[in-house]
Amino acid sequence: MTYFLGVDIGTTSTKAIAFSPDGTIKGKGSQGYEIIVPHPTWAEQDPEALFNAVITSVRQAMDTGLSKQEITAVGFSTATHSLLPVDANNKPLSNIIIWADNRSVTQTERLKQEEIAHNLYLRTGSPIHPVSVVTKLMWLREKSPEIFHKAAKFISIKEYILYRFFQRYVVDYSIASATGLFNLKQLNWDAEALTIAGIKPEQLSQLVPTTHILRGMQTEYAEAMGLDPQTPVVIGANDGVLANLGVGAIAPGEFAITIGTSGAVRTVTPAPITDPQMRTFCYALTEKHWVIGGPTNNGGIVLRWLRDRFCHPEVEEAKRLGIDPYDVMIQAAMEIPAGAEGLICLPYLSGERAPYWNPKARGVFFGLNFNHTRSHTIRAAMEGIIFAVYSINVAIQEIAGTTGEIRASGGFARSHAWLQMMADAFGMVVAIPEVYEASGYGAAVLAMYAVGAIADLSEVQPTIKIRDRISPNPDLTRTYHQLFSRYQRLYRQLEAEF
C-alpha cells in the first residue's frame, strides 16, 4: 500500500498525517509550540521550535506502523504572512514574525494613504494590513535597522524549514501571493512592492509552482523523520487554499467556510480576481486554481472570551454534567430568539481583517436593556461572528458570482445549532464534510497531483464524504438579512471612533 504524507505547519502546532489515496488516515503525529508576545500587539515564534515540530510530528506519524518505502510523496501546508530575516550564513536574525503580529499599524496606515496603494493591491491581491509582509518589512527597516540591513534573505516559515532540508531557498506561488510582494499576472516579484519594502529580488527566494518537487533531503533529517532522502517532497501551498482542496470546494460556486479560533471564507476561480474595493485576497493554489476570500480575526476566540470572563455559571454546570462548557453556552443561546431581542454584537475584539481590514476596530454590544441576560450576549456574539463571516461572503459574491453550497469546517462545525444559524443567515445549504485536518489532506492531495497519482484536482471530490447537509429556514433568512443591514450600518457609523 502507498501513502501520501501531509504536513501542516499551523499557528499552534504542526501536524503530520499519512493518507491513503482514498483519504483514509493511516498514521498521524502532532507537536505544539508557543506564540511569543514580547510586547503588546507583537506575535512571534521560535524558528527552531517549528523546525523540530516538523521532525517530531513526521516521526510520530511514521512510527504508527509506516515504512519509508510506503510513502510516495510528502506535501507541505503552512500558515501565511510570516517573516524571518536570515544572515549571510543562513542563520535567523530574530524570531519569526507571524500573521497575528500587529506591530506595523503605523506603516500600514501610511501606505494606505499613498496613491500607489490601490494599484499595489490590484497587482498583488494582498490587502494592505499589518498582516502583510510588505508592512512588516517597512516596520523592520524603520524600527530595527540593524537586523534589516544585516539580513541576506527575508523568508517564511516554510522556506526556512525547506532550506534546512534541501539547502535551497524556494517559495511557492501560494505563500508568495500572500506577501503583498508578488505580481499575480506576471508570477514574479512586483518591482514597486519591493521598492516600498526596501529590498532587492535577490533577498527573496526562487519562485516555483505549488507542485514543485524537491528531492535529496539532508540524510540526517530524513533519518530523523523515518523517510527516504529521495522521497519526493512537494513544496505545497498555504493552509487556507489547501483547506479548500481538503474539503473538496474547488468547483465554481462552492465555498469553504472555516470557523475555529478565527475564521475564513474562500472560493476557487480559474484566474486571479481582485476587488476594486480591496476587501478580499487572491492567493494561488495552482496556475489554474486561484482562491479568493477573506479571513476574520474573530471566531471562536470571542466565545472563549465570554466563557472565561462572564460564563462561570455555565462552566460550573458543564463540570457537573461532564460536558463541554461551550455546549452549555450554546444551549442557553438557542433559548433566545434570532436577533437576541435587539442586542447586536460587533465581534471585533482583536481588530478585523476582511472585509474592512481595520486593525483598530473593537468589539461592541449595542442595544443592551434591562431584559438582556448572559444568554442574550452569547446569542448576539454567535450571530455577530456569523455576520462577520457573511460580510466576507457578500464581498466575494459581488466580484465572483453567487454560490451554490457551503462546505463548513473548524470547531464550530461540531455544533448543529451554530451550523443551522449559518444556513439561516446565509440562506444557503451548509454541507459538513467528513474530513479531518482539511489543510493536511489538501497538502497530501496536491502531492498526489504533483507526482501524477491523480490527473486532476477534481479527483479529490469523490473521496470527500458529506456527513450532513443543513437547509436554511426562509423566515429566519429574511430576519437575519434585515439584522445584517443594521450590523453593517452600525459598523460604518462607529468606524471613525475606533
C-alpha positions as CSV (number, residue, x, y, z in Angstrom):
1,M,0.0,0.0,0.0
2,T,1.2,3.5,-0.7
3,Y,0.5,6.7,1.3
4,F,0.9,10.4,1.0
5,L,2.1,12.5,3.9
6,G,0.5,15.9,4.5
7,V,2.5,18.2,6.8
8,D,0.5,21.2,8.1
9,I,2.6,23.8,9.9
10,G,0.0,25.8,11.8
11,T,-0.1,28.6,14.3
12,T,-0.1,26.5,17.4
13,S,1.1,23.1,16.2
14,T,2.4,21.1,13.3
15,K,0.5,18.0,12.3
16,A,1.8,15.2,10.0
17,I,-0.9,12.8,8.6
18,A,-0.4,9.9,6.3
19,F,-3.3,9.4,3.9
20,S,-4.2,6.6,1.5
21,P,-5.2,7.8,-2.0
22,D,-8.9,7.5,-1.0
23,G,-8.4,9.8,2.0
24,T,-8.2,7.2,4.8
25,I,-5.8,8.2,7.6
26,K,-3.1,5.6,8.2
27,G,-1.0,7.5,10.8
28,K,-0.6,10.9,12.4
29,G,1.6,12.9,14.7
30,S,1.5,16.4,16.2
31,Q,3.8,18.7,18.1
32,G,2.7,22.1,19.6
33,Y,4.7,25.3,20.3
34,E,4.1,28.7,21.8
35,I,3.4,32.1,20.4
36,I,5.8,34.6,21.9
37,V,4.5,38.0,22.8
38,P,7.5,40.2,23.8
39,H,5.4,43.4,23.5
40,P,1.7,44.1,23.2
41,T,0.4,43.5,19.6
42,W,3.6,41.5,18.7
43,A,3.4,37.8,17.9
44,E,6.5,35.7,17.2
45,Q,7.6,32.1,17.1
46,D,10.9,30.4,17.6
47,P,12.1,29.0,14.2
48,E,13.9,26.2,15.8
49,A,10.8,25.1,17.7
50,L,8.8,24.9,14.4
51,F,11.6,23.0,12.7
52,N,11.8,20.5,15.5
53,A,8.0,20.2,15.4
54,V,8.1,19.1,11.8
55,I,10.7,16.5,12.6
56,T,8.8,15.2,15.6
57,S,5.3,15.1,14.1
58,V,6.6,13.3,10.9
59,R,8.4,10.8,13.1
60,Q,5.3,10.2,15.2
61,A,3.2,9.6,12.0
62,M,5.8,7.2,10.7
63,D,6.1,5.3,14.0
64,T,2.4,4.3,13.7
65,G,3.5,1.4,11.5
66,L,4.6,3.0,8.3
67,S,7.7,2.1,6.4
68,K,9.7,4.7,4.4
69,Q,9.0,2.6,1.2
70,E,5.3,3.2,1.7
71,I,5.5,7.0,1.5
72,T,5.1,8.0,-2.2
73,A,5.4,11.8,-1.6
74,V,5.2,14.4,1.1
75,G,3.2,17.7,0.7
76,F,3.5,20.9,2.8
77,S,0.8,23.2,4.1
78,T,1.9,26.4,6.0
79,A,0.3,29.4,7.6
80,T,0.8,32.6,5.6
81,H,2.2,36.1,6.3
82,S,5.3,35.0,8.2
83,L,8.7,36.9,8.0
84,L,12.1,35.7,9.1
85,P,15.3,37.6,8.3
86,V,18.4,35.4,8.0
87,D,22.0,36.4,7.6
88,A,24.7,35.5,5.0
89,N,25.3,32.3,7.0
90,N,21.6,31.4,6.8
91,K,21.1,31.9,10.5
92,P,17.9,33.5,11.8
93,L,18.4,37.1,13.0
94,S,15.2,37.1,15.0
95,N,12.2,35.1,15.8
96,I,9.6,34.6,13.1
97,I,7.1,37.4,12.9
98,I,3.8,35.6,12.3
99,W,0.5,36.6,10.8
100,A,-1.1,37.6,14.1
101,D,1.5,40.3,14.6
102,N,0.2,43.9,14.5
103,R,3.3,46.0,15.2
104,S,3.2,47.6,11.7
105,V,-0.1,49.5,12.2
106,T,1.6,52.9,11.7
107,Q,3.4,51.8,8.5
108,T,0.1,50.2,7.2
109,E,-1.9,53.4,7.7
110,R,0.8,55.5,6.0
111,L,0.9,53.1,3.0
112,K,-2.9,53.1,2.7
113,Q,-2.8,56.9,2.3
114,E,-0.4,56.8,-0.6
115,E,-1.7,57.0,-4.2
116,I,0.1,53.7,-5.1
117,A,-1.9,51.7,-2.6
118,H,-4.9,50.8,-4.7
119,N,-2.8,49.6,-7.7
120,L,-0.4,47.8,-5.4
121,Y,-3.4,45.7,-4.1
122,L,-4.8,45.1,-7.6
123,R,-1.5,43.7,-8.8
124,T,-0.7,41.6,-5.7
125,G,-4.2,40.6,-4.4
126,S,-3.0,41.1,-0.8
127,P,-4.9,43.8,1.2
128,I,-2.7,46.4,2.9
129,H,-2.8,45.5,6.6
130,P,-0.3,44.7,9.4
131,V,-0.7,41.0,8.4
132,S,1.1,41.8,5.1
133,V,4.8,41.0,4.7
134,V,5.2,44.4,2.9
135,T,4.3,46.3,6.0
136,K,6.3,44.0,8.3
137,L,9.3,44.8,6.2
138,M,8.6,48.5,6.4
139,W,8.5,48.3,10.2
140,L,11.7,46.2,10.3
141,R,13.5,48.8,8.1
142,E,12.4,51.7,10.2
143,K,12.4,50.3,13.8
144,S,15.0,47.6,13.6
145,P,17.5,48.7,11.0
146,E,20.4,46.7,12.4
147,I,18.6,43.5,11.7
148,F,17.1,44.8,8.4
149,H,20.5,45.7,6.9
150,K,22.2,42.6,8.2
151,A,19.7,40.3,6.5
152,A,20.8,38.5,3.4
153,K,17.3,36.9,2.9
154,F,13.8,37.5,4.0
155,I,11.9,34.3,4.1
156,S,8.8,32.5,5.6
157,I,8.4,29.6,7.9
158,K,8.2,27.0,5.1
159,E,11.3,28.5,3.3
160,Y,13.3,28.2,6.5
161,I,12.4,24.5,7.0
162,L,12.9,23.5,3.4
163,Y,16.3,25.3,3.3
164,R,17.3,23.2,6.3
165,F,16.2,20.1,4.5
166,F,17.5,20.8,1.0
167,Q,19.9,23.7,1.2
168,R,17.9,25.7,-1.3
169,Y,15.7,28.8,-0.9
170,V,12.5,28.2,-2.8
171,V,9.0,29.7,-2.2
172,D,5.8,28.5,-3.8
173,Y,3.4,30.9,-5.6
174,S,0.8,30.4,-2.9
175,I,2.9,31.6,0.0
176,A,4.4,34.3,-2.2
177,S,0.9,35.5,-3.2
178,A,0.1,36.3,0.5
179,T,3.1,38.5,1.0
180,G,2.0,41.6,-0.9
181,L,5.2,41.4,-2.9
182,F,4.1,39.0,-5.7
183,N,2.6,40.1,-9.0
184,L,-0.4,37.8,-9.7
185,K,-0.3,38.2,-13.5
186,Q,3.4,38.1,-14.0
187,L,4.0,35.3,-11.5
188,N,7.0,37.2,-10.3
189,W,8.1,39.6,-7.6
190,D,6.5,43.0,-8.0
191,A,9.1,45.7,-8.6
192,E,7.2,48.5,-7.0
193,A,6.3,46.4,-3.9
194,L,10.0,45.6,-3.4
195,T,10.9,49.3,-3.6
196,I,8.3,50.1,-1.0
197,A,9.7,47.3,1.3
198,G,13.2,48.5,0.6
199,I,14.6,45.1,-0.6
200,K,16.1,43.6,-3.7
201,P,14.8,40.5,-5.6
202,E,17.9,38.5,-4.6
203,Q,16.9,38.9,-1.0
204,L,13.9,36.7,-1.7
205,S,13.6,33.0,-2.6
206,Q,13.3,31.4,-6.0
207,L,9.6,31.4,-7.1
208,V,8.2,27.9,-8.0
209,P,4.8,26.4,-8.6
210,T,3.0,24.8,-5.7
211,T,3.6,21.4,-7.5
212,H,7.4,21.9,-7.4
213,I,9.2,18.7,-6.3
214,L,12.3,18.6,-4.1
215,R,14.5,15.5,-3.8
216,G,17.7,14.7,-2.0
217,M,16.9,15.7,1.6
218,Q,19.8,16.0,4.0
219,T,20.3,12.5,5.3
220,E,20.3,13.3,9.0
221,Y,16.9,14.9,8.8
222,A,15.4,12.2,6.6
223,E,16.6,9.6,9.0
224,A,15.3,11.5,12.0
225,M,11.8,11.5,10.4
226,G,12.0,7.9,9.1
227,L,11.9,9.0,5.4
228,D,13.9,8.0,2.4
229,P,16.1,11.1,1.4
230,Q,14.9,10.6,-2.2
231,T,11.2,10.7,-1.3
232,P,9.6,13.5,-3.4
233,V,8.7,16.5,-1.3
234,V,6.1,18.7,-2.9
235,I,6.5,22.3,-1.8
236,G,2.8,22.7,-1.4
237,A,0.8,25.8,-0.7
238,N,-0.7,27.9,2.1
239,D,-3.1,26.4,4.6
240,G,-6.1,28.4,3.5
241,V,-6.1,27.3,-0.1
242,L,-5.3,23.8,0.8
243,A,-8.2,23.7,3.2
244,N,-10.5,24.4,0.2
245,L,-8.9,21.4,-1.6
246,G,-9.1,19.3,1.5
247,V,-12.9,19.7,1.8
248,G,-13.4,19.4,-2.0
249,A,-14.6,23.0,-2.5
250,I,-12.8,23.6,-5.8
251,A,-15.6,23.8,-8.3
252,P,-17.2,27.1,-9.3
253,G,-19.9,28.2,-6.8
254,E,-18.6,26.2,-3.9
255,F,-17.4,28.0,-0.8
256,A,-15.3,26.7,2.1
257,I,-16.0,28.4,5.4
258,T,-13.9,27.7,8.4
259,I,-14.5,28.9,11.9
260,G,-12.1,27.9,14.6
261,T,-10.3,30.4,16.8
262,S,-10.5,32.8,13.8
263,G,-12.4,32.2,10.6
264,A,-12.2,32.4,6.8
265,V,-14.4,32.3,3.6
266,R,-12.8,31.1,0.3
267,T,-13.9,30.1,-3.2
268,V,-11.9,28.9,-6.2
269,T,-11.8,30.7,-9.6
270,P,-9.9,29.7,-12.7
271,A,-8.0,33.0,-12.9
272,P,-6.9,35.6,-10.4
273,I,-9.6,38.1,-9.3
274,T,-9.1,41.2,-7.2
275,D,-11.7,43.5,-5.7
276,P,-11.9,47.2,-6.7
277,Q,-12.9,47.9,-3.0
278,M,-9.9,46.0,-1.7
279,R,-12.0,43.7,0.5
280,T,-10.7,40.3,-0.4
281,F,-7.4,38.4,-1.0
282,C,-6.4,36.4,-4.0
283,Y,-4.0,33.5,-3.5
284,A,-2.6,30.8,-5.8
285,L,-3.4,27.2,-5.5
286,T,-2.2,26.1,-8.9
287,E,-1.8,28.2,-12.1
288,K,-5.4,27.1,-13.0
289,H,-6.8,27.4,-9.5
290,W,-6.9,30.7,-7.6
291,V,-8.5,31.2,-4.2
292,I,-10.3,34.4,-3.4
293,G,-11.7,35.1,0.0
294,G,-11.1,36.8,3.3
295,P,-10.2,36.0,6.9
296,T,-11.9,37.2,10.1
297,N,-9.8,37.6,13.3
298,N,-12.8,36.8,15.5
299,G,-14.3,33.4,15.5
300,G,-14.4,31.0,18.5
301,I,-11.9,33.2,20.3
302,V,-14.9,35.6,21.1
303,L,-16.8,32.8,22.7
304,R,-13.7,31.8,24.7
305,W,-13.5,35.4,26.0
306,L,-17.2,35.2,27.1
307,R,-16.6,31.8,28.7
308,D,-13.6,32.9,30.7
309,R,-14.8,36.4,31.7
310,F,-18.5,36.1,32.2
311,C,-19.9,32.5,31.9
312,H,-18.7,31.0,35.2
313,P,-22.2,29.5,35.9
314,E,-22.2,27.8,32.6
315,V,-18.7,26.4,33.2
316,E,-19.7,25.0,36.6
317,E,-22.8,23.5,35.1
318,A,-20.7,21.8,32.4
319,K,-18.4,20.4,35.1
320,R,-21.4,19.0,36.9
321,L,-22.8,17.4,33.7
322,G,-19.4,16.3,32.5
323,I,-19.8,18.1,29.1
324,D,-18.0,20.9,27.3
325,P,-18.8,24.4,28.6
326,Y,-19.5,25.6,25.1
327,D,-22.3,23.1,24.8
328,V,-24.0,24.7,27.8
329,M,-23.4,28.2,26.5
330,I,-24.8,27.4,23.1
331,Q,-27.8,25.6,24.5
332,A,-28.6,28.8,26.6
333,A,-28.1,30.9,23.5
334,M,-30.6,28.8,21.5
335,E,-33.3,29.6,24.0
336,I,-33.1,33.2,22.9
337,P,-34.9,34.1,19.6
338,A,-32.9,35.1,16.5
339,G,-31.7,38.7,16.8
340,A,-31.2,38.4,20.6
341,E,-34.1,40.7,21.2
342,G,-32.4,43.7,19.8
343,L,-28.8,43.0,21.0
344,I,-26.2,43.3,18.3
345,C,-22.6,42.3,18.6
346,L,-19.7,43.6,16.6
347,P,-17.2,40.9,17.5
348,Y,-14.0,42.8,16.7
349,L,-12.2,42.1,19.9
350,S,-8.9,41.7,18.1
351,G,-9.4,44.2,15.3
352,E,-10.6,42.9,11.9
353,R,-9.3,41.8,8.6
354,A,-11.7,41.1,5.8
355,P,-13.8,42.9,4.6
356,Y,-12.8,46.1,6.4
357,W,-9.1,45.4,7.1
358,N,-9.2,47.6,10.1
359,P,-6.8,46.6,12.9
360,K,-8.2,49.4,15.1
361,A,-11.8,48.0,15.1
362,R,-13.1,46.9,18.5
363,G,-15.9,44.8,20.0
364,V,-19.3,46.4,20.7
365,F,-22.5,45.2,22.2
366,F,-25.2,47.5,21.0
367,G,-28.8,47.8,22.2
368,L,-28.5,46.5,25.8
369,N,-31.5,46.8,28.0
370,F,-32.6,45.5,31.4
371,N,-34.2,42.4,29.9
372,H,-30.9,41.1,28.4
373,T,-29.1,38.3,30.1
374,R,-25.9,36.4,29.7
375,S,-27.7,34.1,27.3
376,H,-28.5,37.1,25.1
377,T,-24.9,38.1,25.0
378,I,-23.9,34.6,23.9
379,R,-26.5,34.6,21.2
380,A,-25.6,38.0,20.0
381,A,-21.9,37.1,19.9
382,M,-22.6,33.9,17.9
383,E,-24.7,36.0,15.4
384,G,-22.0,38.6,15.3
385,I,-19.4,36.0,14.3
386,I,-21.7,34.7,11.6
387,F,-22.4,38.2,10.3
388,A,-18.6,38.9,10.2
389,V,-18.2,35.8,8.0
390,Y,-21.3,36.6,6.0
391,S,-19.9,40.1,5.2
392,I,-16.9,38.4,3.6
393,N,-19.2,36.2,1.6
394,V,-21.1,39.2,0.3
395,A,-17.9,40.8,-1.0
396,I,-16.9,37.6,-2.7
397,Q,-20.2,37.2,-4.4
398,E,-20.1,40.7,-5.7
399,I,-16.8,40.0,-7.6
400,A,-17.1,36.3,-8.4
401,G,-20.8,35.5,-8.6
402,T,-23.2,33.6,-6.5
403,T,-22.6,30.4,-4.5
404,G,-24.3,27.0,-4.6
405,E,-23.2,25.3,-1.4
406,I,-21.1,26.0,1.7
407,R,-18.7,23.4,3.0
408,A,-18.1,24.1,6.6
409,S,-15.2,23.0,8.8
410,G,-13.5,24.0,12.0
411,G,-14.5,23.7,15.6
412,F,-17.9,25.3,15.1
413,A,-18.8,22.5,12.7
414,R,-19.3,20.3,15.7
415,S,-22.3,22.4,16.8
416,H,-25.5,21.7,14.8
417,A,-27.1,24.8,16.3
418,W,-24.3,27.0,15.0
419,L,-24.4,25.4,11.6
420,Q,-28.1,25.9,11.4
421,M,-27.6,29.6,12.3
422,M,-25.1,29.9,9.4
423,A,-27.5,28.2,7.0
424,D,-30.3,30.6,8.1
425,A,-28.1,33.7,7.9
426,F,-26.6,32.9,4.5
427,G,-29.8,31.5,3.1
428,M,-27.8,28.6,1.7
429,V,-27.3,24.8,2.2
430,V,-24.4,24.1,4.6
431,A,-22.6,20.8,3.9
432,I,-20.3,19.2,6.6
433,P,-17.6,17.1,5.1
434,E,-16.3,14.1,7.0
435,V,-12.8,15.4,6.6
436,Y,-10.3,15.8,9.5
437,E,-7.4,18.2,9.1
438,A,-8.5,19.7,5.8
439,S,-5.2,21.6,5.2
440,G,-3.2,18.5,5.8
441,Y,-5.3,16.4,3.5
442,G,-5.2,19.2,0.9
443,A,-1.4,19.1,1.1
444,A,-1.5,15.3,0.5
445,V,-3.9,15.7,-2.4
446,L,-1.7,18.3,-4.0
447,A,1.3,15.9,-3.6
448,M,-0.7,13.2,-5.4
449,Y,-1.4,15.6,-8.2
450,A,2.3,16.7,-8.4
451,V,3.6,13.2,-8.8
452,G,0.9,12.1,-11.2
453,A,-1.0,9.8,-8.9
454,I,-4.2,11.8,-9.9
455,A,-4.7,13.5,-13.2
456,D,-6.8,16.4,-11.9
457,L,-7.5,18.1,-8.5
458,S,-11.2,17.4,-9.1
459,E,-10.5,13.7,-8.3
460,V,-10.5,14.7,-4.6
461,Q,-14.2,15.2,-4.6
462,P,-15.3,11.5,-4.6
463,T,-13.1,10.9,-1.6
464,I,-14.9,13.6,0.5
465,K,-17.8,12.1,2.4
466,I,-20.6,14.5,3.4
467,R,-21.9,13.6,6.8
468,D,-24.8,16.1,6.9
469,R,-26.5,18.9,4.9
470,I,-28.4,21.6,6.7
471,S,-31.0,23.7,4.8
472,P,-32.0,27.2,5.8
473,N,-35.2,28.4,7.3
474,P,-36.5,31.0,4.8
475,D,-38.3,33.0,7.6
476,L,-35.1,33.2,9.6
477,T,-33.1,34.1,6.5
478,R,-35.3,37.2,6.0
479,T,-34.9,38.1,9.7
480,Y,-31.1,37.8,9.5
481,H,-30.8,39.7,6.3
482,Q,-32.6,42.6,8.0
483,L,-30.4,42.3,11.0
484,F,-27.2,42.2,8.8
485,S,-28.1,45.5,7.2
486,R,-28.3,47.0,10.7
487,Y,-25.0,45.4,11.7
488,Q,-23.3,46.9,8.6
489,R,-24.7,50.4,9.3
490,L,-23.6,50.2,13.0
491,Y,-20.0,49.4,11.9
492,R,-19.9,52.2,9.4
493,Q,-21.2,54.7,12.0
494,L,-18.6,53.7,14.6
495,E,-15.7,53.2,12.2
496,A,-14.3,56.7,12.8
497,E,-14.5,56.2,16.6
498,F,-12.3,53.1,16.7
